[in-house]
Structures are given as C-alpha cells and as structure tokens.
Amino acid sequence: MKLLLIRHAETEHNVQGLLAGVTDSALTNHGVLQTHKLGQHLATNGFNIAKIYTSDLKRARMTAEAIREHQKRPSLEDNCKQTECIESALLREQDFGSKELEHWNSKRRGQDESAQKSISNGFRDKESLESMVLRADSFLDEYLGPVLGQNSSIQQNIAIVSHGLFLSALWKRFLLRFGPLSVNIAPTAASSMTMRPLEHLPSWSNTGYLELEILPRASAANKTTSLVPIVQTDNAQKVYPQTMAILKVNSTDHLKSLKRTRGGVGSSAYDIRQQKLDGFFGKKQKVGE
C-alpha cells in the first residue's frame, strides 16, 4: 500500500504571504496548473489511488479533484475504476483565530500583543497544538485505523490532501503508531532528510507530497537490504502491525517543467470561467455576447 500526504496547490493568500488557516483561499492560475501536473504525474507513474481523503476547504478540494480526474486515464482503468474522494473537516489547517488573513510576520510577534488583544471584545485565539493533535488522532482512528488495523497486504493506495501545518501534526501522530524498528528510510528519500529527528520532516511545498509504503512485516523483511533502519523510542497507545518505508519527502518532481505565467497572470486568482490559461488574453467578446 502506498500512502501519500499531499499539500494543496498554491493559493492567492500564499502569494500574498497571508495566514489563511480556516479561511477559504482561491487557487492561483499557477496553482491550478500545479494540480494538473501532480495529477498527471501520479497517474503516469502508476499510482492507482482508490481513496482520496481531503480537507473540506476549497484549496484542498480542488487539488484532490484534479488528482481524481487524472485517475480516470485509460491506462489506470483496470486497476482503479473509480477513485473515491472523501471530505473531512478534521483535515483543515490550523485556525489562526483573529490573526486570520494577517501577514505571516505577525505570527512571530510576542505573546504580549495577544494578551493585550484578548482584553478587547471579539478577539479569538488561534487553535492550540493540542487541538490539532486531537484532530489528527481522530482522523487516524476514524479513517486509517480500520485499514491498517490488521497485518495483511493492503491492495489500495490512499492519498491525503491537507495543509502544511496540519500535515506536520498528522505525520507526527501517524509516526507514533509504528513500533520500534518498524520505520525505515529508503535511499530515494535519504538525501531529502535532515539531521533533525524523524518526526520533524522538511515542510511541504505546494503540491509537494510525502510518499510512504506500508507493508506487512513478512513482506518488509525481504526489503531490508535497501532500507536504512530507524529506531522509534516513543510509544503510542495504538500501534499498527505493519512496517513503514519513507520513499520520498516533499516530492515536487512533477513541477520541474512548470514555469509561472508572466505579467502577474500566474499569481492571479483562478477563475473557473477560464477554460484555458492560454485563452486569458484571447479573443475579445463581441458586443451582445
């Protein structure tokens, strides 16, 4: 089983450097192109995805929908007749409270400012890390737990489309559910890893994905020659019986040939009425049309 943890495509608020946690943010034209590059890449590289779990926020839903559309390719028809897309508010980004739509720099300001604002009417504090952990655990229990609860070969591949900060929280909680000597780093991912602890992976780029392979222990034993063992010292109440291999970290190979459209068009909010970007400066409408 392959498991992909994917960040949504570029948004208008990303370009502007604004905190858009639970605020809906439109994809840019460049972001829409990113979603199609990702969808094409996954489809042409044999990722037959049975289920996509996505945040219910628009930027994630549009990314997930592009992946699903490209799964309809004839080459994948036999193995993945219909990809199921499941929305969940559990996968939303951290709620920044009253700092929603403020500039990212405001996140670095001291706590004194927050304390002063809390006195004012209407101030809303940001979501705590503890709350994000609870959401991550709830998602794992409700959606992945039933799939990974038994040490058997799992034939379906799963994608999770969410947001940068929440994906980091989800990864840490997911990692804790694997026992000692059950997590490995493949050579394909080793160059992307830092010297930091395994739970602190590099941040996700727009449409960047973490590629994981979940294997029954018997199958994983046959692959240990190509994997570097990692010892997990933390224990979790619920431990999956499988082993996990980290294959790619923040993979953005699908974006290598993608260039941003000049003149500010690429960074503009995507308009669904535009069928093609190359028609953005197309024929002018005739009077009366």
VODREN-783628 format. One line per 3 residues: number of its first residue (from 0); their letters; for each residue x, y, z of N, C-alpha, C, O. Coordinates in steps of 0.001 Angstrom, whole numbers, plus 500000, padded with zeros to 6 digits. Layout:
! VODREN-783628
NUM) a) X Y Z X Y Z X Y Z X Y Z | ...
! end
This chain:
! VODREN-783628
0) mkl) 500846 498806 500000 500000 500000 500000 500879 501241 500000 501821 501350 500785 | 500561 502170 499113 501217 503472 499103 500286 504491 499778 499074 504492 499562 | 500882 505338 500586 500141 506410 501261 500833 507719 500935 502030 507872 501177
3) lli) 500079 508668 500384 500622 509971 500008 500023 511053 500893 498801 511152 501013 | 500874 511864 501513 500436 513035 502278 500790 514258 501438 501963 514575 501243 | 499755 514939 500944 499927 515969 499918 499439 517322 500432 498374 517426 501040
6) rha) 500236 518346 500176 499775 519703 500485 499045 520269 499267 499375 519938 498128 | 498066 521111 499512 497290 521734 498441 498175 522600 497544 499323 522892 497880 | 497629 523001 496408 498342 523840 495447 498408 525291 495925 497798 525666 496926
9) ete) 499163 526086 495180 499375 527498 495536 498068 528286 495534 497225 528118 494653 | 497919 529149 496539 496718 529972 496658 497065 531451 496564 498225 531852 496652 | 496034 532234 496385 496191 533690 496343 496787 534199 497646 497624 535102 497636
12) hnv) 496362 533628 498767 496882 534066 500062 498313 533602 500292 499073 534278 500985 | 498697 532456 499720 500096 532035 499782 500986 533084 499129 502008 533475 499692 | 500599 533537 497949 501377 534514 497199 501481 535828 497974 502516 536494 497942
15) qgl) 500412 536191 498662 500387 537451 499410 501033 537340 500787 501196 538342 501483 | 501403 536113 501182 502036 535916 502477 501083 536077 503643 501481 536533 504715 | 499819 535704 503441 498810 535878 504489 498507 534567 505195 498594 533496 504595
18) lag) 498152 534655 506464 497732 533497 507237 496288 533161 506874 495362 533905 507198 | 496116 532048 506208 494769 531623 505817 494562 530212 506322 494639 529252 505556 | 494302 530087 507603 494111 528773 508194 492805 528151 507751 492786 527304 506858
21) vtd) 491706 528569 508372 490390 528029 508017 489652 528935 507036 488505 528670 506676 | 490314 530001 506610 489715 530892 505614 489870 530277 504241 490961 529842 503872 | 488777 530236 503473 488869 529706 502119 489725 530637 501279 489554 531856 501305
24) sal) 490639 530050 500541 491546 530822 499719 491544 530241 498311 491699 529032 498137 | 491369 531089 497313 491300 530619 495929 492672 530187 495434 493686 530793 495782 | 492698 529139 494621 493945 528772 493959 494298 529848 492939 493420 530460 492331
27) tnh) 495599 530065 492764 496039 530930 491677 495987 530140 490363 495795 528924 490363 | 496160 530851 489251 496252 530163 487966 497435 529191 487969 497348 528086 487431 | 498526 529616 488576 499703 528744 488694 499370 527534 489562 499821 526423 489283
30) gvl) 498593 527747 490598 498199 526649 491472 497371 525613 490750 497541 524416 490981 | 496476 526048 489880 495664 525108 489107 496550 524270 488195 496337 523067 488045 | 497548 524913 487584 498485 524155 486751 499252 523144 487597 499538 522037 487140
33) qth) 499586 523523 488828 500272 522588 489734 499424 521350 489987 499941 520233 490011 | 498120 521545 490176 497252 520392 490468 497224 519421 489296 497215 518205 489490 | 497211 519957 488083 497167 519074 486913 498512 518386 486694 498557 517225 486286
36) klg) 499594 519089 486960 500912 518452 486863 501012 517309 487872 501534 516240 487557 | 500514 517536 489070 500531 516492 490093 499669 515312 489678 500099 514162 489767 | 498440 515596 489220 497547 514528 488804 498128 513697 487674 498050 512469 487696
39) qhl) 498715 514371 486679 499339 513664 485558 500505 512805 486037 500660 511657 485618 | 501313 513371 486909 502492 512664 487420 502104 511388 488159 502705 510335 487946 | 501105 511483 489021 500686 510313 489782 500091 509249 488866 500353 508058 489031
42) atn) 499286 509691 487897 498640 508731 487001 499641 508025 486100 499550 506815 485893 | 500591 508775 485566 501547 508181 484623 502637 507381 485322 503361 506626 484673 | 502763 507535 486636 503771 506775 487376 503162 505629 488183 503762 505124 489132
45) gfn) 501962 505238 487784 501380 504018 488338 500760 504128 489708 500554 503106 490363 | 500451 505338 490176 499783 505480 491464 498276 505282 491246 497556 506226 490922 | 497826 504069 491426 496400 503769 491297 495728 504044 492641 495748 503204 493541
48) iak) 495146 505209 492763 494631 505685 494049 493165 505302 494198 492325 505688 493385 | 492868 504544 495241 491496 504107 495488 490690 505156 496238 489507 505357 495962 | 491343 505831 497200 490640 506817 498014 491501 508051 498204 492716 507969 498381
51) iyt) 490836 509199 498163 491475 510470 498478 490712 511081 499643 489521 511369 499525 | 491379 511277 500749 490804 511996 501883 491292 513440 501789 492493 513687 501682 | 490374 514380 501830 490755 515773 501644 490098 516685 502677 488984 516433 503137
54) sdl) 490799 517723 503019 490206 518808 503797 489023 519354 503024 489014 519325 501793 | 488024 519854 503738 486845 520396 503061 487044 521840 502607 486125 522437 502046 | 488221 522409 502838 488493 523761 502363 488784 523721 500858 489358 522756 500352
57) kra) 488384 524769 500163 488368 524772 498699 489725 524474 498084 489802 523748 497093 | 490796 525017 498648 492121 524837 498044 492554 523373 498056 493234 522907 497142 | 492151 522658 499101 492465 521233 499169 491520 520428 498281 491947 519490 497606
60) rmt) 490241 520791 498279 489261 520059 497465 489601 520145 495981 489481 519153 495262 | 490024 521319 495518 490368 521471 494109 491607 520650 493751 491696 520099 492654 | 492543 520571 494664 493739 519751 494441 493356 518280 494373 493823 517549 493499
63) aea) 492505 517850 495299 492062 516452 495328 491265 516105 494076 491411 515011 493530 | 490431 517022 493624 489601 516763 492447 490461 516596 491196 490156 515761 490344 | 491530 517380 491079 492427 517245 489929 493106 515877 489933 493272 515255 488884
66) ire) 493494 515417 491117 494103 514085 491224 493106 513032 490774 493449 512127 490014 | 491868 513152 491247 490844 512173 490895 490552 512179 489400 490379 511118 488801 | 490497 513359 488791 490218 513444 487357 491274 512706 486544 490950 512023 485572
69) hqk) 492533 512843 486941 493604 512192 486189 493664 510693 486466 494312 509953 485726 | 493006 510245 487508 492938 508810 487762 492002 508107 486788 491956 506877 486750 | 491263 508872 486006 490327 508299 485035 491014 507938 483722 490344 507531 482773
72) rps) 492334 508080 483650 493074 507751 482437 492844 506290 482058 492753 505436 482941 | 492749 505985 480761 492507 504597 480313 493543 503614 480841 493220 502455 481101 | 494794 504068 481004 495854 503166 481461 495633 502692 482884 496194 501678 483300
75) led) 494808 503429 483640 494553 503062 485033 493175 502434 485221 492808 502058 486335 | 492425 502321 484150 491019 501918 484257 490850 500542 484895 489921 500329 485675 | 491734 499620 484572 491591 498263 485087 491807 498186 486588 491128 497432 487284
78) nck) 492762 498974 487085 493135 498861 488491 492398 499841 489392 492281 499602 490594 | 491910 500912 488846 491272 501942 489678 490064 502495 488936 490132 503575 488350 | 488977 501770 488959 487809 502127 488158 487191 503441 488611 486724 504219 487780
81) qte) 487180 503699 489898 486592 504942 490381 487264 505325 491687 487176 504599 492678 | 487929 506459 491684 488593 506945 492878 487575 507669 493754 486887 508583 493300 | 487490 507255 494995 486554 507857 495937 487207 509052 496618 488339 508959 497091
84) cie) 486497 510172 496670 487009 511387 497302 486153 511699 498528 484943 511897 498414 | 486785 511742 499695 486064 511900 500957 486543 513174 501658 487725 513307 501975 | 485629 514097 501895 485964 515351 502566 485826 515212 504077 484929 514530 504573
87) sal) 486726 515868 504799 486646 515855 506256 487184 517167 506822 488271 517617 506462 | 486400 517768 507717 486845 518988 508396 488003 518708 509351 488694 519632 509782 | 488214 517431 509682 489340 517076 510557 490676 517413 509911 491674 517590 510609
90) lre) 490706 517504 508579 491953 517747 507849 492195 519226 507563 493097 519566 506797 | 491407 520104 508165 491590 521540 507944 492920 522029 508517 493533 521383 509366 | 493341 523193 508022 494547 523820 508545 494298 524361 509953 493152 524487 510385
93) qdf) 495358 524672 510647 495246 525299 511966 494449 526595 511846 494659 527382 510922 | 493550 526803 512773 492756 528029 512824 493591 529103 513515 493966 528949 514677 | 493884 530195 512799 494720 531256 513358 493924 532286 514143 494476 533298 514575
96) gsk) 492650 532042 514329 491837 532940 515148 491766 534333 514561 491522 534509 513367 | 491980 535315 515412 491894 536708 514968 493044 537105 514054 493015 538179 513453 | 494035 536270 513945 495154 536547 513038 494913 536043 511614 495766 536211 510742
99) ele) 493759 535431 511379 493436 535005 510021 493532 536199 509066 493000 537275 509336 | 494221 535981 507950 494440 536948 506880 495386 538081 507276 495497 539076 506561 | 496071 537931 508421 497180 538834 508711 498428 538285 508025 498459 537131 507599
102) hwn) 499466 539136 507922 500688 538699 507264 501413 537666 508131 501321 537694 509358 | 502143 536741 507460 502871 535693 508181 503791 536264 509259 504007 535620 510286 | 504335 537459 509041 505240 538047 510034 504562 538259 511368 505222 538264 512407
105) skr) 503243 538437 511354 502513 538671 512600 502569 537455 513508 502364 537570 514716 | 502849 536279 512929 502922 535053 513713 504122 535050 514647 504139 534350 515659 | 505133 535851 514287 506367 535873 515062 506355 536916 516179 507283 536987 516985
108) rgq) 505309 537711 516217 505255 538739 517254 505087 538116 518626 504619 536984 518752 | 505470 538861 519655 505433 538344 521017 504041 538076 521537 503049 538519 520958 | 503976 537341 522643 502694 536980 523249 502024 538168 523932 500830 538130 524229
111) des) 502799 539221 524180 502217 540379 524858 501092 540989 524037 500069 541419 524571 | 501306 541017 522714 500291 541591 521837 498998 540795 521934 497909 541366 521989 | 499127 539458 521955 497939 538610 522062 497235 538825 523388 496006 538858 523459
114) aqk) 498029 538971 524433 497450 539182 525760 496656 540482 525802 495580 540552 526397 | 497214 541523 525151 496520 542805 525134 495234 542708 524316 494197 543242 524709 | 495312 542030 523188 494145 541927 522323 493043 541088 522951 491860 541295 522682
117) sis) 493447 540125 523803 492446 539244 524394 491488 540011 525284 490377 539565 525571 | 491948 541180 525715 491084 542015 526551 489992 542648 525693 488889 542923 526165 | 490325 542871 524430 489372 543512 523530 488243 542556 523169 488420 541338 523136
120) ngf) 487108 543126 522908 485961 542310 522507 486200 541708 521130 486735 542366 520238 | 485803 540464 520966 485876 539822 519670 487185 539149 519347 487291 538498 518308 | 488200 539279 520205 489468 538608 519898 489298 537097 520043 488683 536613 520993
123) rdk) 489857 536366 519079 489772 534912 519078 491163 534335 518958 491874 534620 517995 | 491563 533524 519928 492904 532965 519933 493034 531882 518874 492035 531314 518430 | 494269 531597 518471 494488 530564 517462 494283 529177 518064 494340 528995 519280
126) esl) 494048 528216 517197 493880 526831 517624 495171 526322 518242 496254 526566 517709 | 495067 525625 519348 496242 525118 520044 496791 523876 519353 496083 523207 518600 | 498056 523576 519616 498666 522364 519084 497962 521123 519632 497844 520111 518942
129) esm) 497495 521213 520877 496773 520092 521485 495493 519783 520705 495137 518620 520517 | 494809 520833 520256 493592 520643 519472 493906 519993 518126 493157 519138 517653 | 495020 520403 517514 495413 519810 516235 495766 518336 516411 495459 517511 515550
132) vlr) 496409 518012 517528 496746 516613 517818 495481 515779 517955 495415 514659 517447 | 494484 516317 518634 493217 515601 518799 492551 515371 517451 491996 514300 517208 | 492601 516367 516572 492015 516204 515243 492762 515149 514441 492157 514326 513755
135) ads) 494093 515187 514539 494905 514203 513813 494597 512790 514306 494429 511873 513501 | 494523 512614 515616 494212 511290 516169 492812 510833 515770 492595 509655 515486 | 491868 511767 515751 490504 511421 515353 490462 510961 513902 489772 509998 513569
138) fld) 491199 511652 513046 491232 511242 511641 491861 509857 511495 491335 509012 510770 | 492972 509621 512173 493640 508318 512072 492736 507203 512591 492663 506127 511997 | 492050 507465 513701 491167 506445 514278 489987 506139 513363 489614 504982 513174
141) eyl) 489410 507189 512802 488178 507024 512031 488416 506500 510620 487628 505700 510115 | 489494 506942 509981 489676 506637 508567 490803 505634 508278 490609 504711 507487 | 491958 505798 508898 493062 504893 508588 493123 503680 509507 493616 502622 509117
144) gpv) 492622 503836 510724 492643 502726 511673 492009 501455 511139 492618 500389 511233 | 490799 501530 510577 490171 500315 510053 490968 499660 508930 490894 498444 508749 | 491732 500454 508170 492510 499912 507059 493798 499265 507556 494197 498209 507065
147) lgq) 494447 499902 508532 495757 499445 508993 495697 498596 510256 496731 498279 510844 | 494517 498236 510664 494372 497507 511916 494821 496061 511887 494989 495445 512940 | 495019 495504 510690 495413 494101 510579 496687 493990 509760 496880 494744 508807
150) nss) 497564 493050 510126 498834 492877 509439 498642 492012 508199 499051 490851 508157 | 498015 492601 507200 497785 491883 505953 498130 492809 504802 498261 494020 504980 | 498274 492236 503633 498608 493022 502457 497418 493898 502064 496312 493396 501866
153) iqq) 497648 495205 501953 496592 496147 501612 496777 496549 500155 497815 497099 499786 | 495782 496278 499337 495924 496459 497897 495638 497881 497423 496033 498250 496317 | 494961 498680 498236 494573 500004 497772 495591 501061 498182 496191 500983 499254
156) nia) 495777 502055 497309 496619 503202 497622 495729 504358 498056 494614 504514 497559 | 496228 505168 498987 495443 506236 499580 496221 507544 499515 497431 507566 499741 | 495521 508637 499204 496101 509974 499231 495359 510819 500253 494138 510727 500383
159) ivs) 496103 511641 500974 495518 512584 501932 495944 513977 501503 497138 514267 501435 | 494977 514844 501213 495262 516208 500776 494869 517169 501895 493704 517246 502287 | 495850 517892 502396 495582 518766 503526 496465 520015 503424 496727 520504 502325
162) hgl) 496914 520519 504556 497600 521807 504640 498925 521656 505391 499101 520731 506185 | 499847 522574 505130 501203 522440 505624 501354 522180 507111 502003 521210 507503 | 500769 523024 507942 500937 522871 509390 500215 521635 509908 500725 520926 510775
165) fls) 499024 521383 509372 498301 520210 509861 498962 518922 509395 498967 517939 510137 | 499518 518896 508193 500217 517701 507737 501385 517364 508658 501656 516193 508920 | 502069 518384 509145 503168 518145 510087 502654 517492 511363 503272 516565 511887
168) alw) 501518 517982 511862 500925 517405 513070 500449 515980 512802 500639 515091 513632 | 499841 515767 511662 499340 514439 511307 500489 513441 511166 500385 512302 511622 | 501574 513865 510540 502731 512988 510368 503298 512545 511722 503623 511372 511903
171) krf) 503415 513471 512661 503966 513130 513981 503089 512098 514687 503605 511168 515307 | 501778 512253 514598 500878 511312 515262 500867 509965 514544 500771 508917 515183 | 500963 509995 513221 501000 508761 512436 502279 507980 512742 502247 506759 512897
174) llr) 503381 508682 512826 504672 508054 513095 504674 507330 514432 505282 506268 514565 | 504000 507898 515418 503954 507298 516752 503220 505966 516780 503334 505214 517748 | 502473 505670 515732 501689 504432 515712 502454 503255 515118 501884 502190 514879
177) fgp) 503732 503453 514886 504582 502357 514426 505606 502045 515510 506221 502944 516083 | 505775 500755 515778 506651 500329 516859 508121 500491 516539 508481 500887 515431 | 508992 500181 517528 510444 500269 517327 510897 499385 516163 510394 498278 515974
180) lsv) 511851 499893 515393 512425 499177 514254 511409 498850 513167 511596 497902 512405 | 510338 499628 513093 509328 499377 512064 509230 500517 511056 508379 500483 510167 | 510089 501523 511186 510104 502649 510254 511474 502718 509607 512500 502665 510285
183) nia) 511479 502837 508293 512725 502845 507536 512750 503981 506535 511706 504446 506078 | 513944 504422 506201 514119 505453 505178 514748 504805 503959 515836 504236 504050 | 514075 504885 502823 514617 504343 501589 515689 505271 501042 515669 506468 501329
186) pta) 516624 504745 500263 517667 505593 499668 517107 506755 498853 517732 507812 498776 | 515939 506571 498248 515330 507636 497451 514931 508836 498291 514745 509930 497757 | 514794 508647 499607 514395 509745 500492 515543 510241 501360 515462 511326 501935
189) ass) 516600 509465 501457 517688 509780 502387 518297 511152 502114 518646 511872 503050 | 518426 511519 500837 519056 512796 500500 518195 513990 500902 518702 515103 501044 | 516881 513758 501087 515971 514841 501466 515871 515015 502980 515344 516017 503463
192) mtm) 516377 514040 503719 516260 514080 505164 517350 514958 505771 518451 515069 505230 | 517031 515567 506886 517998 516383 507614 518475 515601 508821 518066 514459 509032 | 519338 516212 509611 519834 515563 510823 518864 515725 511989 519138 515264 513098
195) rpl) 517751 516370 511743 516756 516552 512799 516040 515233 513053 516107 514328 512222 | 515346 515109 514205 514577 513889 514481 513584 513593 513371 513131 514505 512680 | 513246 512328 513199 512417 511881 512096 511050 512547 512077 510475 512757 511008
198) ehl) 510527 512878 513248 509188 513472 513274 509174 514894 512696 508111 515419 512363 | 510344 515510 512579 510425 516873 512046 510919 516835 510602 512082 517131 510326 | 510035 516473 509696 510381 516434 508290 510422 517856 507720 509837 518774 508295
201) psw) 511121 518037 506577 511065 519349 505917 509633 519736 505610 508781 518872 505402 | 509366 521035 505581 507995 521499 505348 507533 521138 503940 508346 520897 503047 | 506214 521106 503757 505609 520759 502481 505546 521969 501551 505102 523041 501961
204) snt) 505984 521807 500311 505764 522820 499278 504353 522641 498724 503707 521626 498984 | 503877 523620 497966 502568 523468 497332 502587 522284 496372 503415 522229 495462 | 501683 521346 496574 501540 520055 495884 502725 519119 496138 502833 518075 495495
207) gyl) 503603 519477 497056 504641 518539 497465 504007 517394 498240 503002 517584 498924 | 504600 516195 498132 503995 515063 498831 505041 514179 499503 506178 514044 499051 | 504597 513591 500596 505364 512582 501317 504856 511226 500860 503670 510927 500999
210) ele) 505739 510408 500320 505346 509094 499812 505795 508009 500785 506980 507881 501093 | 504834 507237 501257 505081 506180 502220 504618 504843 501645 503668 504786 500865 | 505294 503783 502036 504854 502439 501677 504606 501653 502953 505488 501533 503803
213) ilp) 503408 501125 503076 503014 500351 504246 503023 498878 503864 502369 498478 502901 | 503765 498072 504619 503949 496661 504275 503716 495765 505480 504029 496147 506608 | 503164 494566 505250 503146 493575 506337 504579 493250 506734 505490 493357 505913
216) ras) 504781 492861 507959 506146 492630 508440 506880 491577 507614 508079 491722 507372 | 506201 490536 507181 506852 489489 506399 507371 490038 505081 508470 489691 504649 | 506577 490903 504435 506993 491488 503162 508130 492466 503360 509055 492524 502550
219) aan) 508065 493236 504440 509094 494240 504693 510440 493597 504955 511476 494180 504638 | 510441 492391 505534 511699 491717 505845 512507 491448 504587 513736 491403 504632 | 511818 491269 503462 512505 490995 502204 513101 492247 501571 513837 492154 500589
222) ktt) 512785 493430 502130 513255 494674 501539 514270 495397 502417 514679 496512 502093 | 514676 494790 503503 515540 495487 504448 516897 495829 503864 517563 496729 504376 | 517336 495149 502812 518638 495440 502237 518683 496816 501588 519760 497401 501462
225) slv) 517546 497340 501177 517510 498636 500517 517010 499745 501439 516771 500864 500987 | 516852 499444 502714 516317 500417 503651 517284 500661 504800 518046 499782 505203 | 517227 501876 505307 518041 502238 506462 517166 502201 507697 516208 502971 507762
228) piv) 517432 501347 508694 516543 501221 509856 516558 502453 510751 517604 503062 510974 | 515400 502803 511251 515237 503914 512188 514565 503371 513435 513545 502689 513336 | 515111 503659 514596 514549 503173 515852 513623 504225 516424 514017 505375 516619
231) qtd) 512395 503829 516690 511427 504718 517312 511410 504448 518817 511213 503311 519247 | 511616 505492 519609 511654 505321 521061 510335 505702 521719 510109 505366 522881 | 509455 506400 520994 508169 506805 521563 507149 505687 521394 507144 504977 520389
234) naq) 506302 505548 522378 505251 504540 522309 503900 505220 522161 503686 506301 522708 | 503014 504613 521447 501649 505117 521294 500684 504069 521809 501019 502886 521869 | 499502 504493 522176 498518 503550 522683 498073 502587 521581 497780 501423 521856
237) kvy) 498023 503068 520333 497566 502237 519230 498724 502092 518237 499114 503060 517583 | 499263 500889 518131 500403 500639 517263 499960 499762 516105 499355 498709 516304 | 500271 500215 514874 499916 499438 513694 500839 498228 513581 502015 498321 513934
240) pqt) 500339 497107 513102 501153 495902 512989 502091 495901 511785 502956 495031 511682 | 501935 496863 510871 502763 496895 509673 504095 497620 509918 504353 498147 511000 | 504920 497622 508878 506110 498462 508860 505900 499559 507824 505034 499454 506955
243) mai) 506705 500611 507930 506554 501741 507023 507904 502133 506449 508897 502226 507171 | 507929 502360 505144 509119 502867 504471 508831 504267 503954 507808 504505 503313 | 509740 505190 504237 509631 506555 503722 510354 506583 502382 511575 506436 502326
246) lkv) 509597 506773 501299 510166 506693 499956 510576 508051 499392 511628 508177 498765 | 509738 509070 499618 510062 510414 499135 509557 511443 500136 508511 511261 500761 | 510313 512524 500279 509946 513590 501203 509796 514888 500420 510709 515304 499706
249) nst) 508631 515525 500560 508330 516774 499855 508684 516654 498370 509389 517502 497823 | 508198 515616 497737 508499 515379 496329 507777 516393 495450 506556 516538 495519 | 508547 517088 494627 507976 518071 493689 508521 517842 492273 508616 518782 491484
252) dhl) 508874 516608 491960 509400 516296 490623 508427 516698 489523 508835 517050 488416 | 507140 516641 489839 506125 516964 488835 506120 518439 488442 505507 518807 487440 | 506800 519292 489224 506791 520731 488963 508033 521220 488224 508155 522412 487941
255) ksl) 508948 520319 487912 510230 520738 487337 510073 521486 486018 510826 522423 485749 | 509122 521092 485206 508946 521733 483889 507928 522872 483912 507665 523485 482878 | 507357 523159 485075 506301 524167 485162 506897 525553 485399 507644 525761 486356
258) krt) 506565 526487 484531 507014 527870 484652 505816 528768 484958 504713 528568 484449 | 506072 529762 485805 504991 530692 486146 504688 531618 484969 505598 532176 484356 | 503409 531774 484665 502988 532683 483603 503342 534114 483987 503102 534538 485117
261) rgg) 503910 534849 483046 504371 536212 483336 503222 537205 483385 502070 536882 483095 | 503582 538429 483765 502617 539520 483774 501634 539473 484919 500602 540143 484883 | 501945 538677 485949 501055 538591 487099 499903 537640 486913 499123 537425 487840
264) vgs) 499777 537052 485710 498655 536143 485447 498758 534896 486314 497759 534434 486865 | 499977 534347 486435 500157 533126 487220 499774 533286 488664 499268 532346 489277 | 500007 534475 489235 499722 534711 490649 498307 535192 490909 497913 535371 492061
267) say) 497538 535402 489847 496156 535857 489997 495265 534697 490415 495571 533532 490159 | 494157 535039 491064 493201 534014 491478 492605 533333 490263 492275 533986 489272 | 492468 532019 490342 491906 531245 489240 490424 531540 489101 489688 531580 490087
270) dir) 489996 531747 487860 488588 531962 487548 488107 530732 486796 488601 530432 485709 | 487147 530019 487368 486677 528778 486765 486084 528996 485376 485977 528049 484596 | 485698 530230 485059 485143 530517 483743 486216 530484 482663 485910 530396 481474
273) qqk) 487491 530557 483091 488587 530447 482135 488825 528967 481850 489320 528241 482712 | 488487 528532 480687 488667 527127 480348 490126 526792 480162 490561 525690 480498 | 490892 527737 479626 492314 527526 479420 493053 528807 479728 492563 529903 479459
276) ldg) 494238 528660 480294 495036 529843 480590 495471 530549 479316 495625 531770 479298 | 495668 529778 478250 496119 530412 477015 495014 531228 476366 495241 531925 475377 | 493807 531133 476936 492721 531955 476441 492489 533183 477288 491539 533936 477072
279) ffg) 493373 533379 478260 493201 534506 479187 493234 535828 478428 492458 536741 478713 | 494147 535919 477453 494220 537118 476625 493693 536819 475218 494183 537352 474222 | 492679 535949 475170 492139 535509 473882 491268 536561 473227 491369 537755 473507
282) kkq) 490400 536071 472337 489561 536981 471564 488646 537788 472458 488111 537289 473448 | 488477 539055 472087 487550 539897 472830 486117 539505 472465 485813 539130 471332 | 485270 539607 473457 483875 539279 473186 483240 540342 472305 483519 541534 472433
285) kvg) 482389 539885 471420 481654 540821 470577 480522 541441 471386 480034 540862 472357 | 480128 542606 470967 479035 543281 471647 477795 542402 471572 477431 541902 470508 | 477153 542223 472722 475948 541427 472772 476177 539989 473161 475220 539267 473443
288) e) 477445 539544 473184 477729 538171 473597 477709 538032 475092 477929 536939 475613
! end
